[in-house]
Amino acid sequence: MNYERLSKDKRIEKVEKTDFDLDQSKKDLEFAKSGLGTKNYNRIMATAYEAVLIAGNRLMNFLGYRSIGKEHHKNTFKFLAETGINKDLVSYFDKIRVKRNNFVYRGADEIGKSEAEQIIKKAKSLVQEIGTFVQEIGTRRKNV
């Protein structure tokens, strides 16, 4: 994991390390799942996306970084890609980032129920993988 390039490109900066917790991400995923009955699928997409973004930000803070600049959401996904966490899921949510942006700021990108369900499922997987990544770091640190 080499974050120097992201730092040089002013996409991230060092901060004081924090504890890691996924409570808010898990709450957001439950909220998104419970909202399927409302048929407000764009909002469900945005909430599931936020769960992933928060998990990514918590990971960054745990490692002593934060994303900066106008593209701070995009920078979070660049950071996640640098960690080696499931690149397919990270790439998928970088695309969801664009859809969410179009929905929030332009009122575009209507999605259906099956896509919303898929987004929730994939968000849960990525959040879990981020949690596993942190656990593995903790195990490595204890064994050193």
Rosetta blueprint (number, residue, H / E / L):
1 M L
2 N L
3 Y L
4 E H
5 R H
6 L H
7 S H
8 K H
9 D L
10 K L
11 R L
12 I E
13 E E
14 K E
15 V L
16 E L
17 K L
18 T L
19 D L
20 F L
21 D L
22 L L
23 D H
24 Q H
25 S H
26 K H
27 K H
28 D H
29 L H
30 E H
31 F H
32 A H
33 K H
34 S H
35 G H
36 L H
37 G H
38 T H
39 K L
40 N L
41 Y H
42 N H
43 R H
44 I H
45 M H
46 A H
47 T H
48 A H
49 Y H
50 E H
51 A H
52 V H
53 L H
54 I H
55 A H
56 G H
57 N H
58 R H
59 L H
60 M H
61 N H
62 F H
63 L H
64 G L
65 Y E
66 R E
67 S E
68 I L
69 G L
70 K L
71 E L
72 H H
73 H H
74 K H
75 N H
76 T H
77 F H
78 K H
79 F H
80 L H
81 A H
82 E H
83 T H
84 G L
85 I L
86 N L
87 K H
88 D H
89 L H
90 V H
91 S H
92 Y H
93 F H
94 D H
95 K H
96 I H
97 R H
98 V H
99 K H
100 R H
101 N H
102 N H
103 F H
104 V H
105 Y H
106 R H
107 G L
108 A L
109 D L
110 E L
111 I L
112 G L
113 K H
114 S H
115 E H
116 A H
117 E H
118 Q H
119 I H
120 I H
121 K H
122 K H
123 A H
124 K H
125 S H
126 L H
127 V H
128 Q H
129 E H
130 I H
131 G H
132 T H
133 F H
134 V H
135 Q H
136 E H
137 I H
138 G H
139 T H
140 R H
141 R H
142 K H
143 N H
144 V L
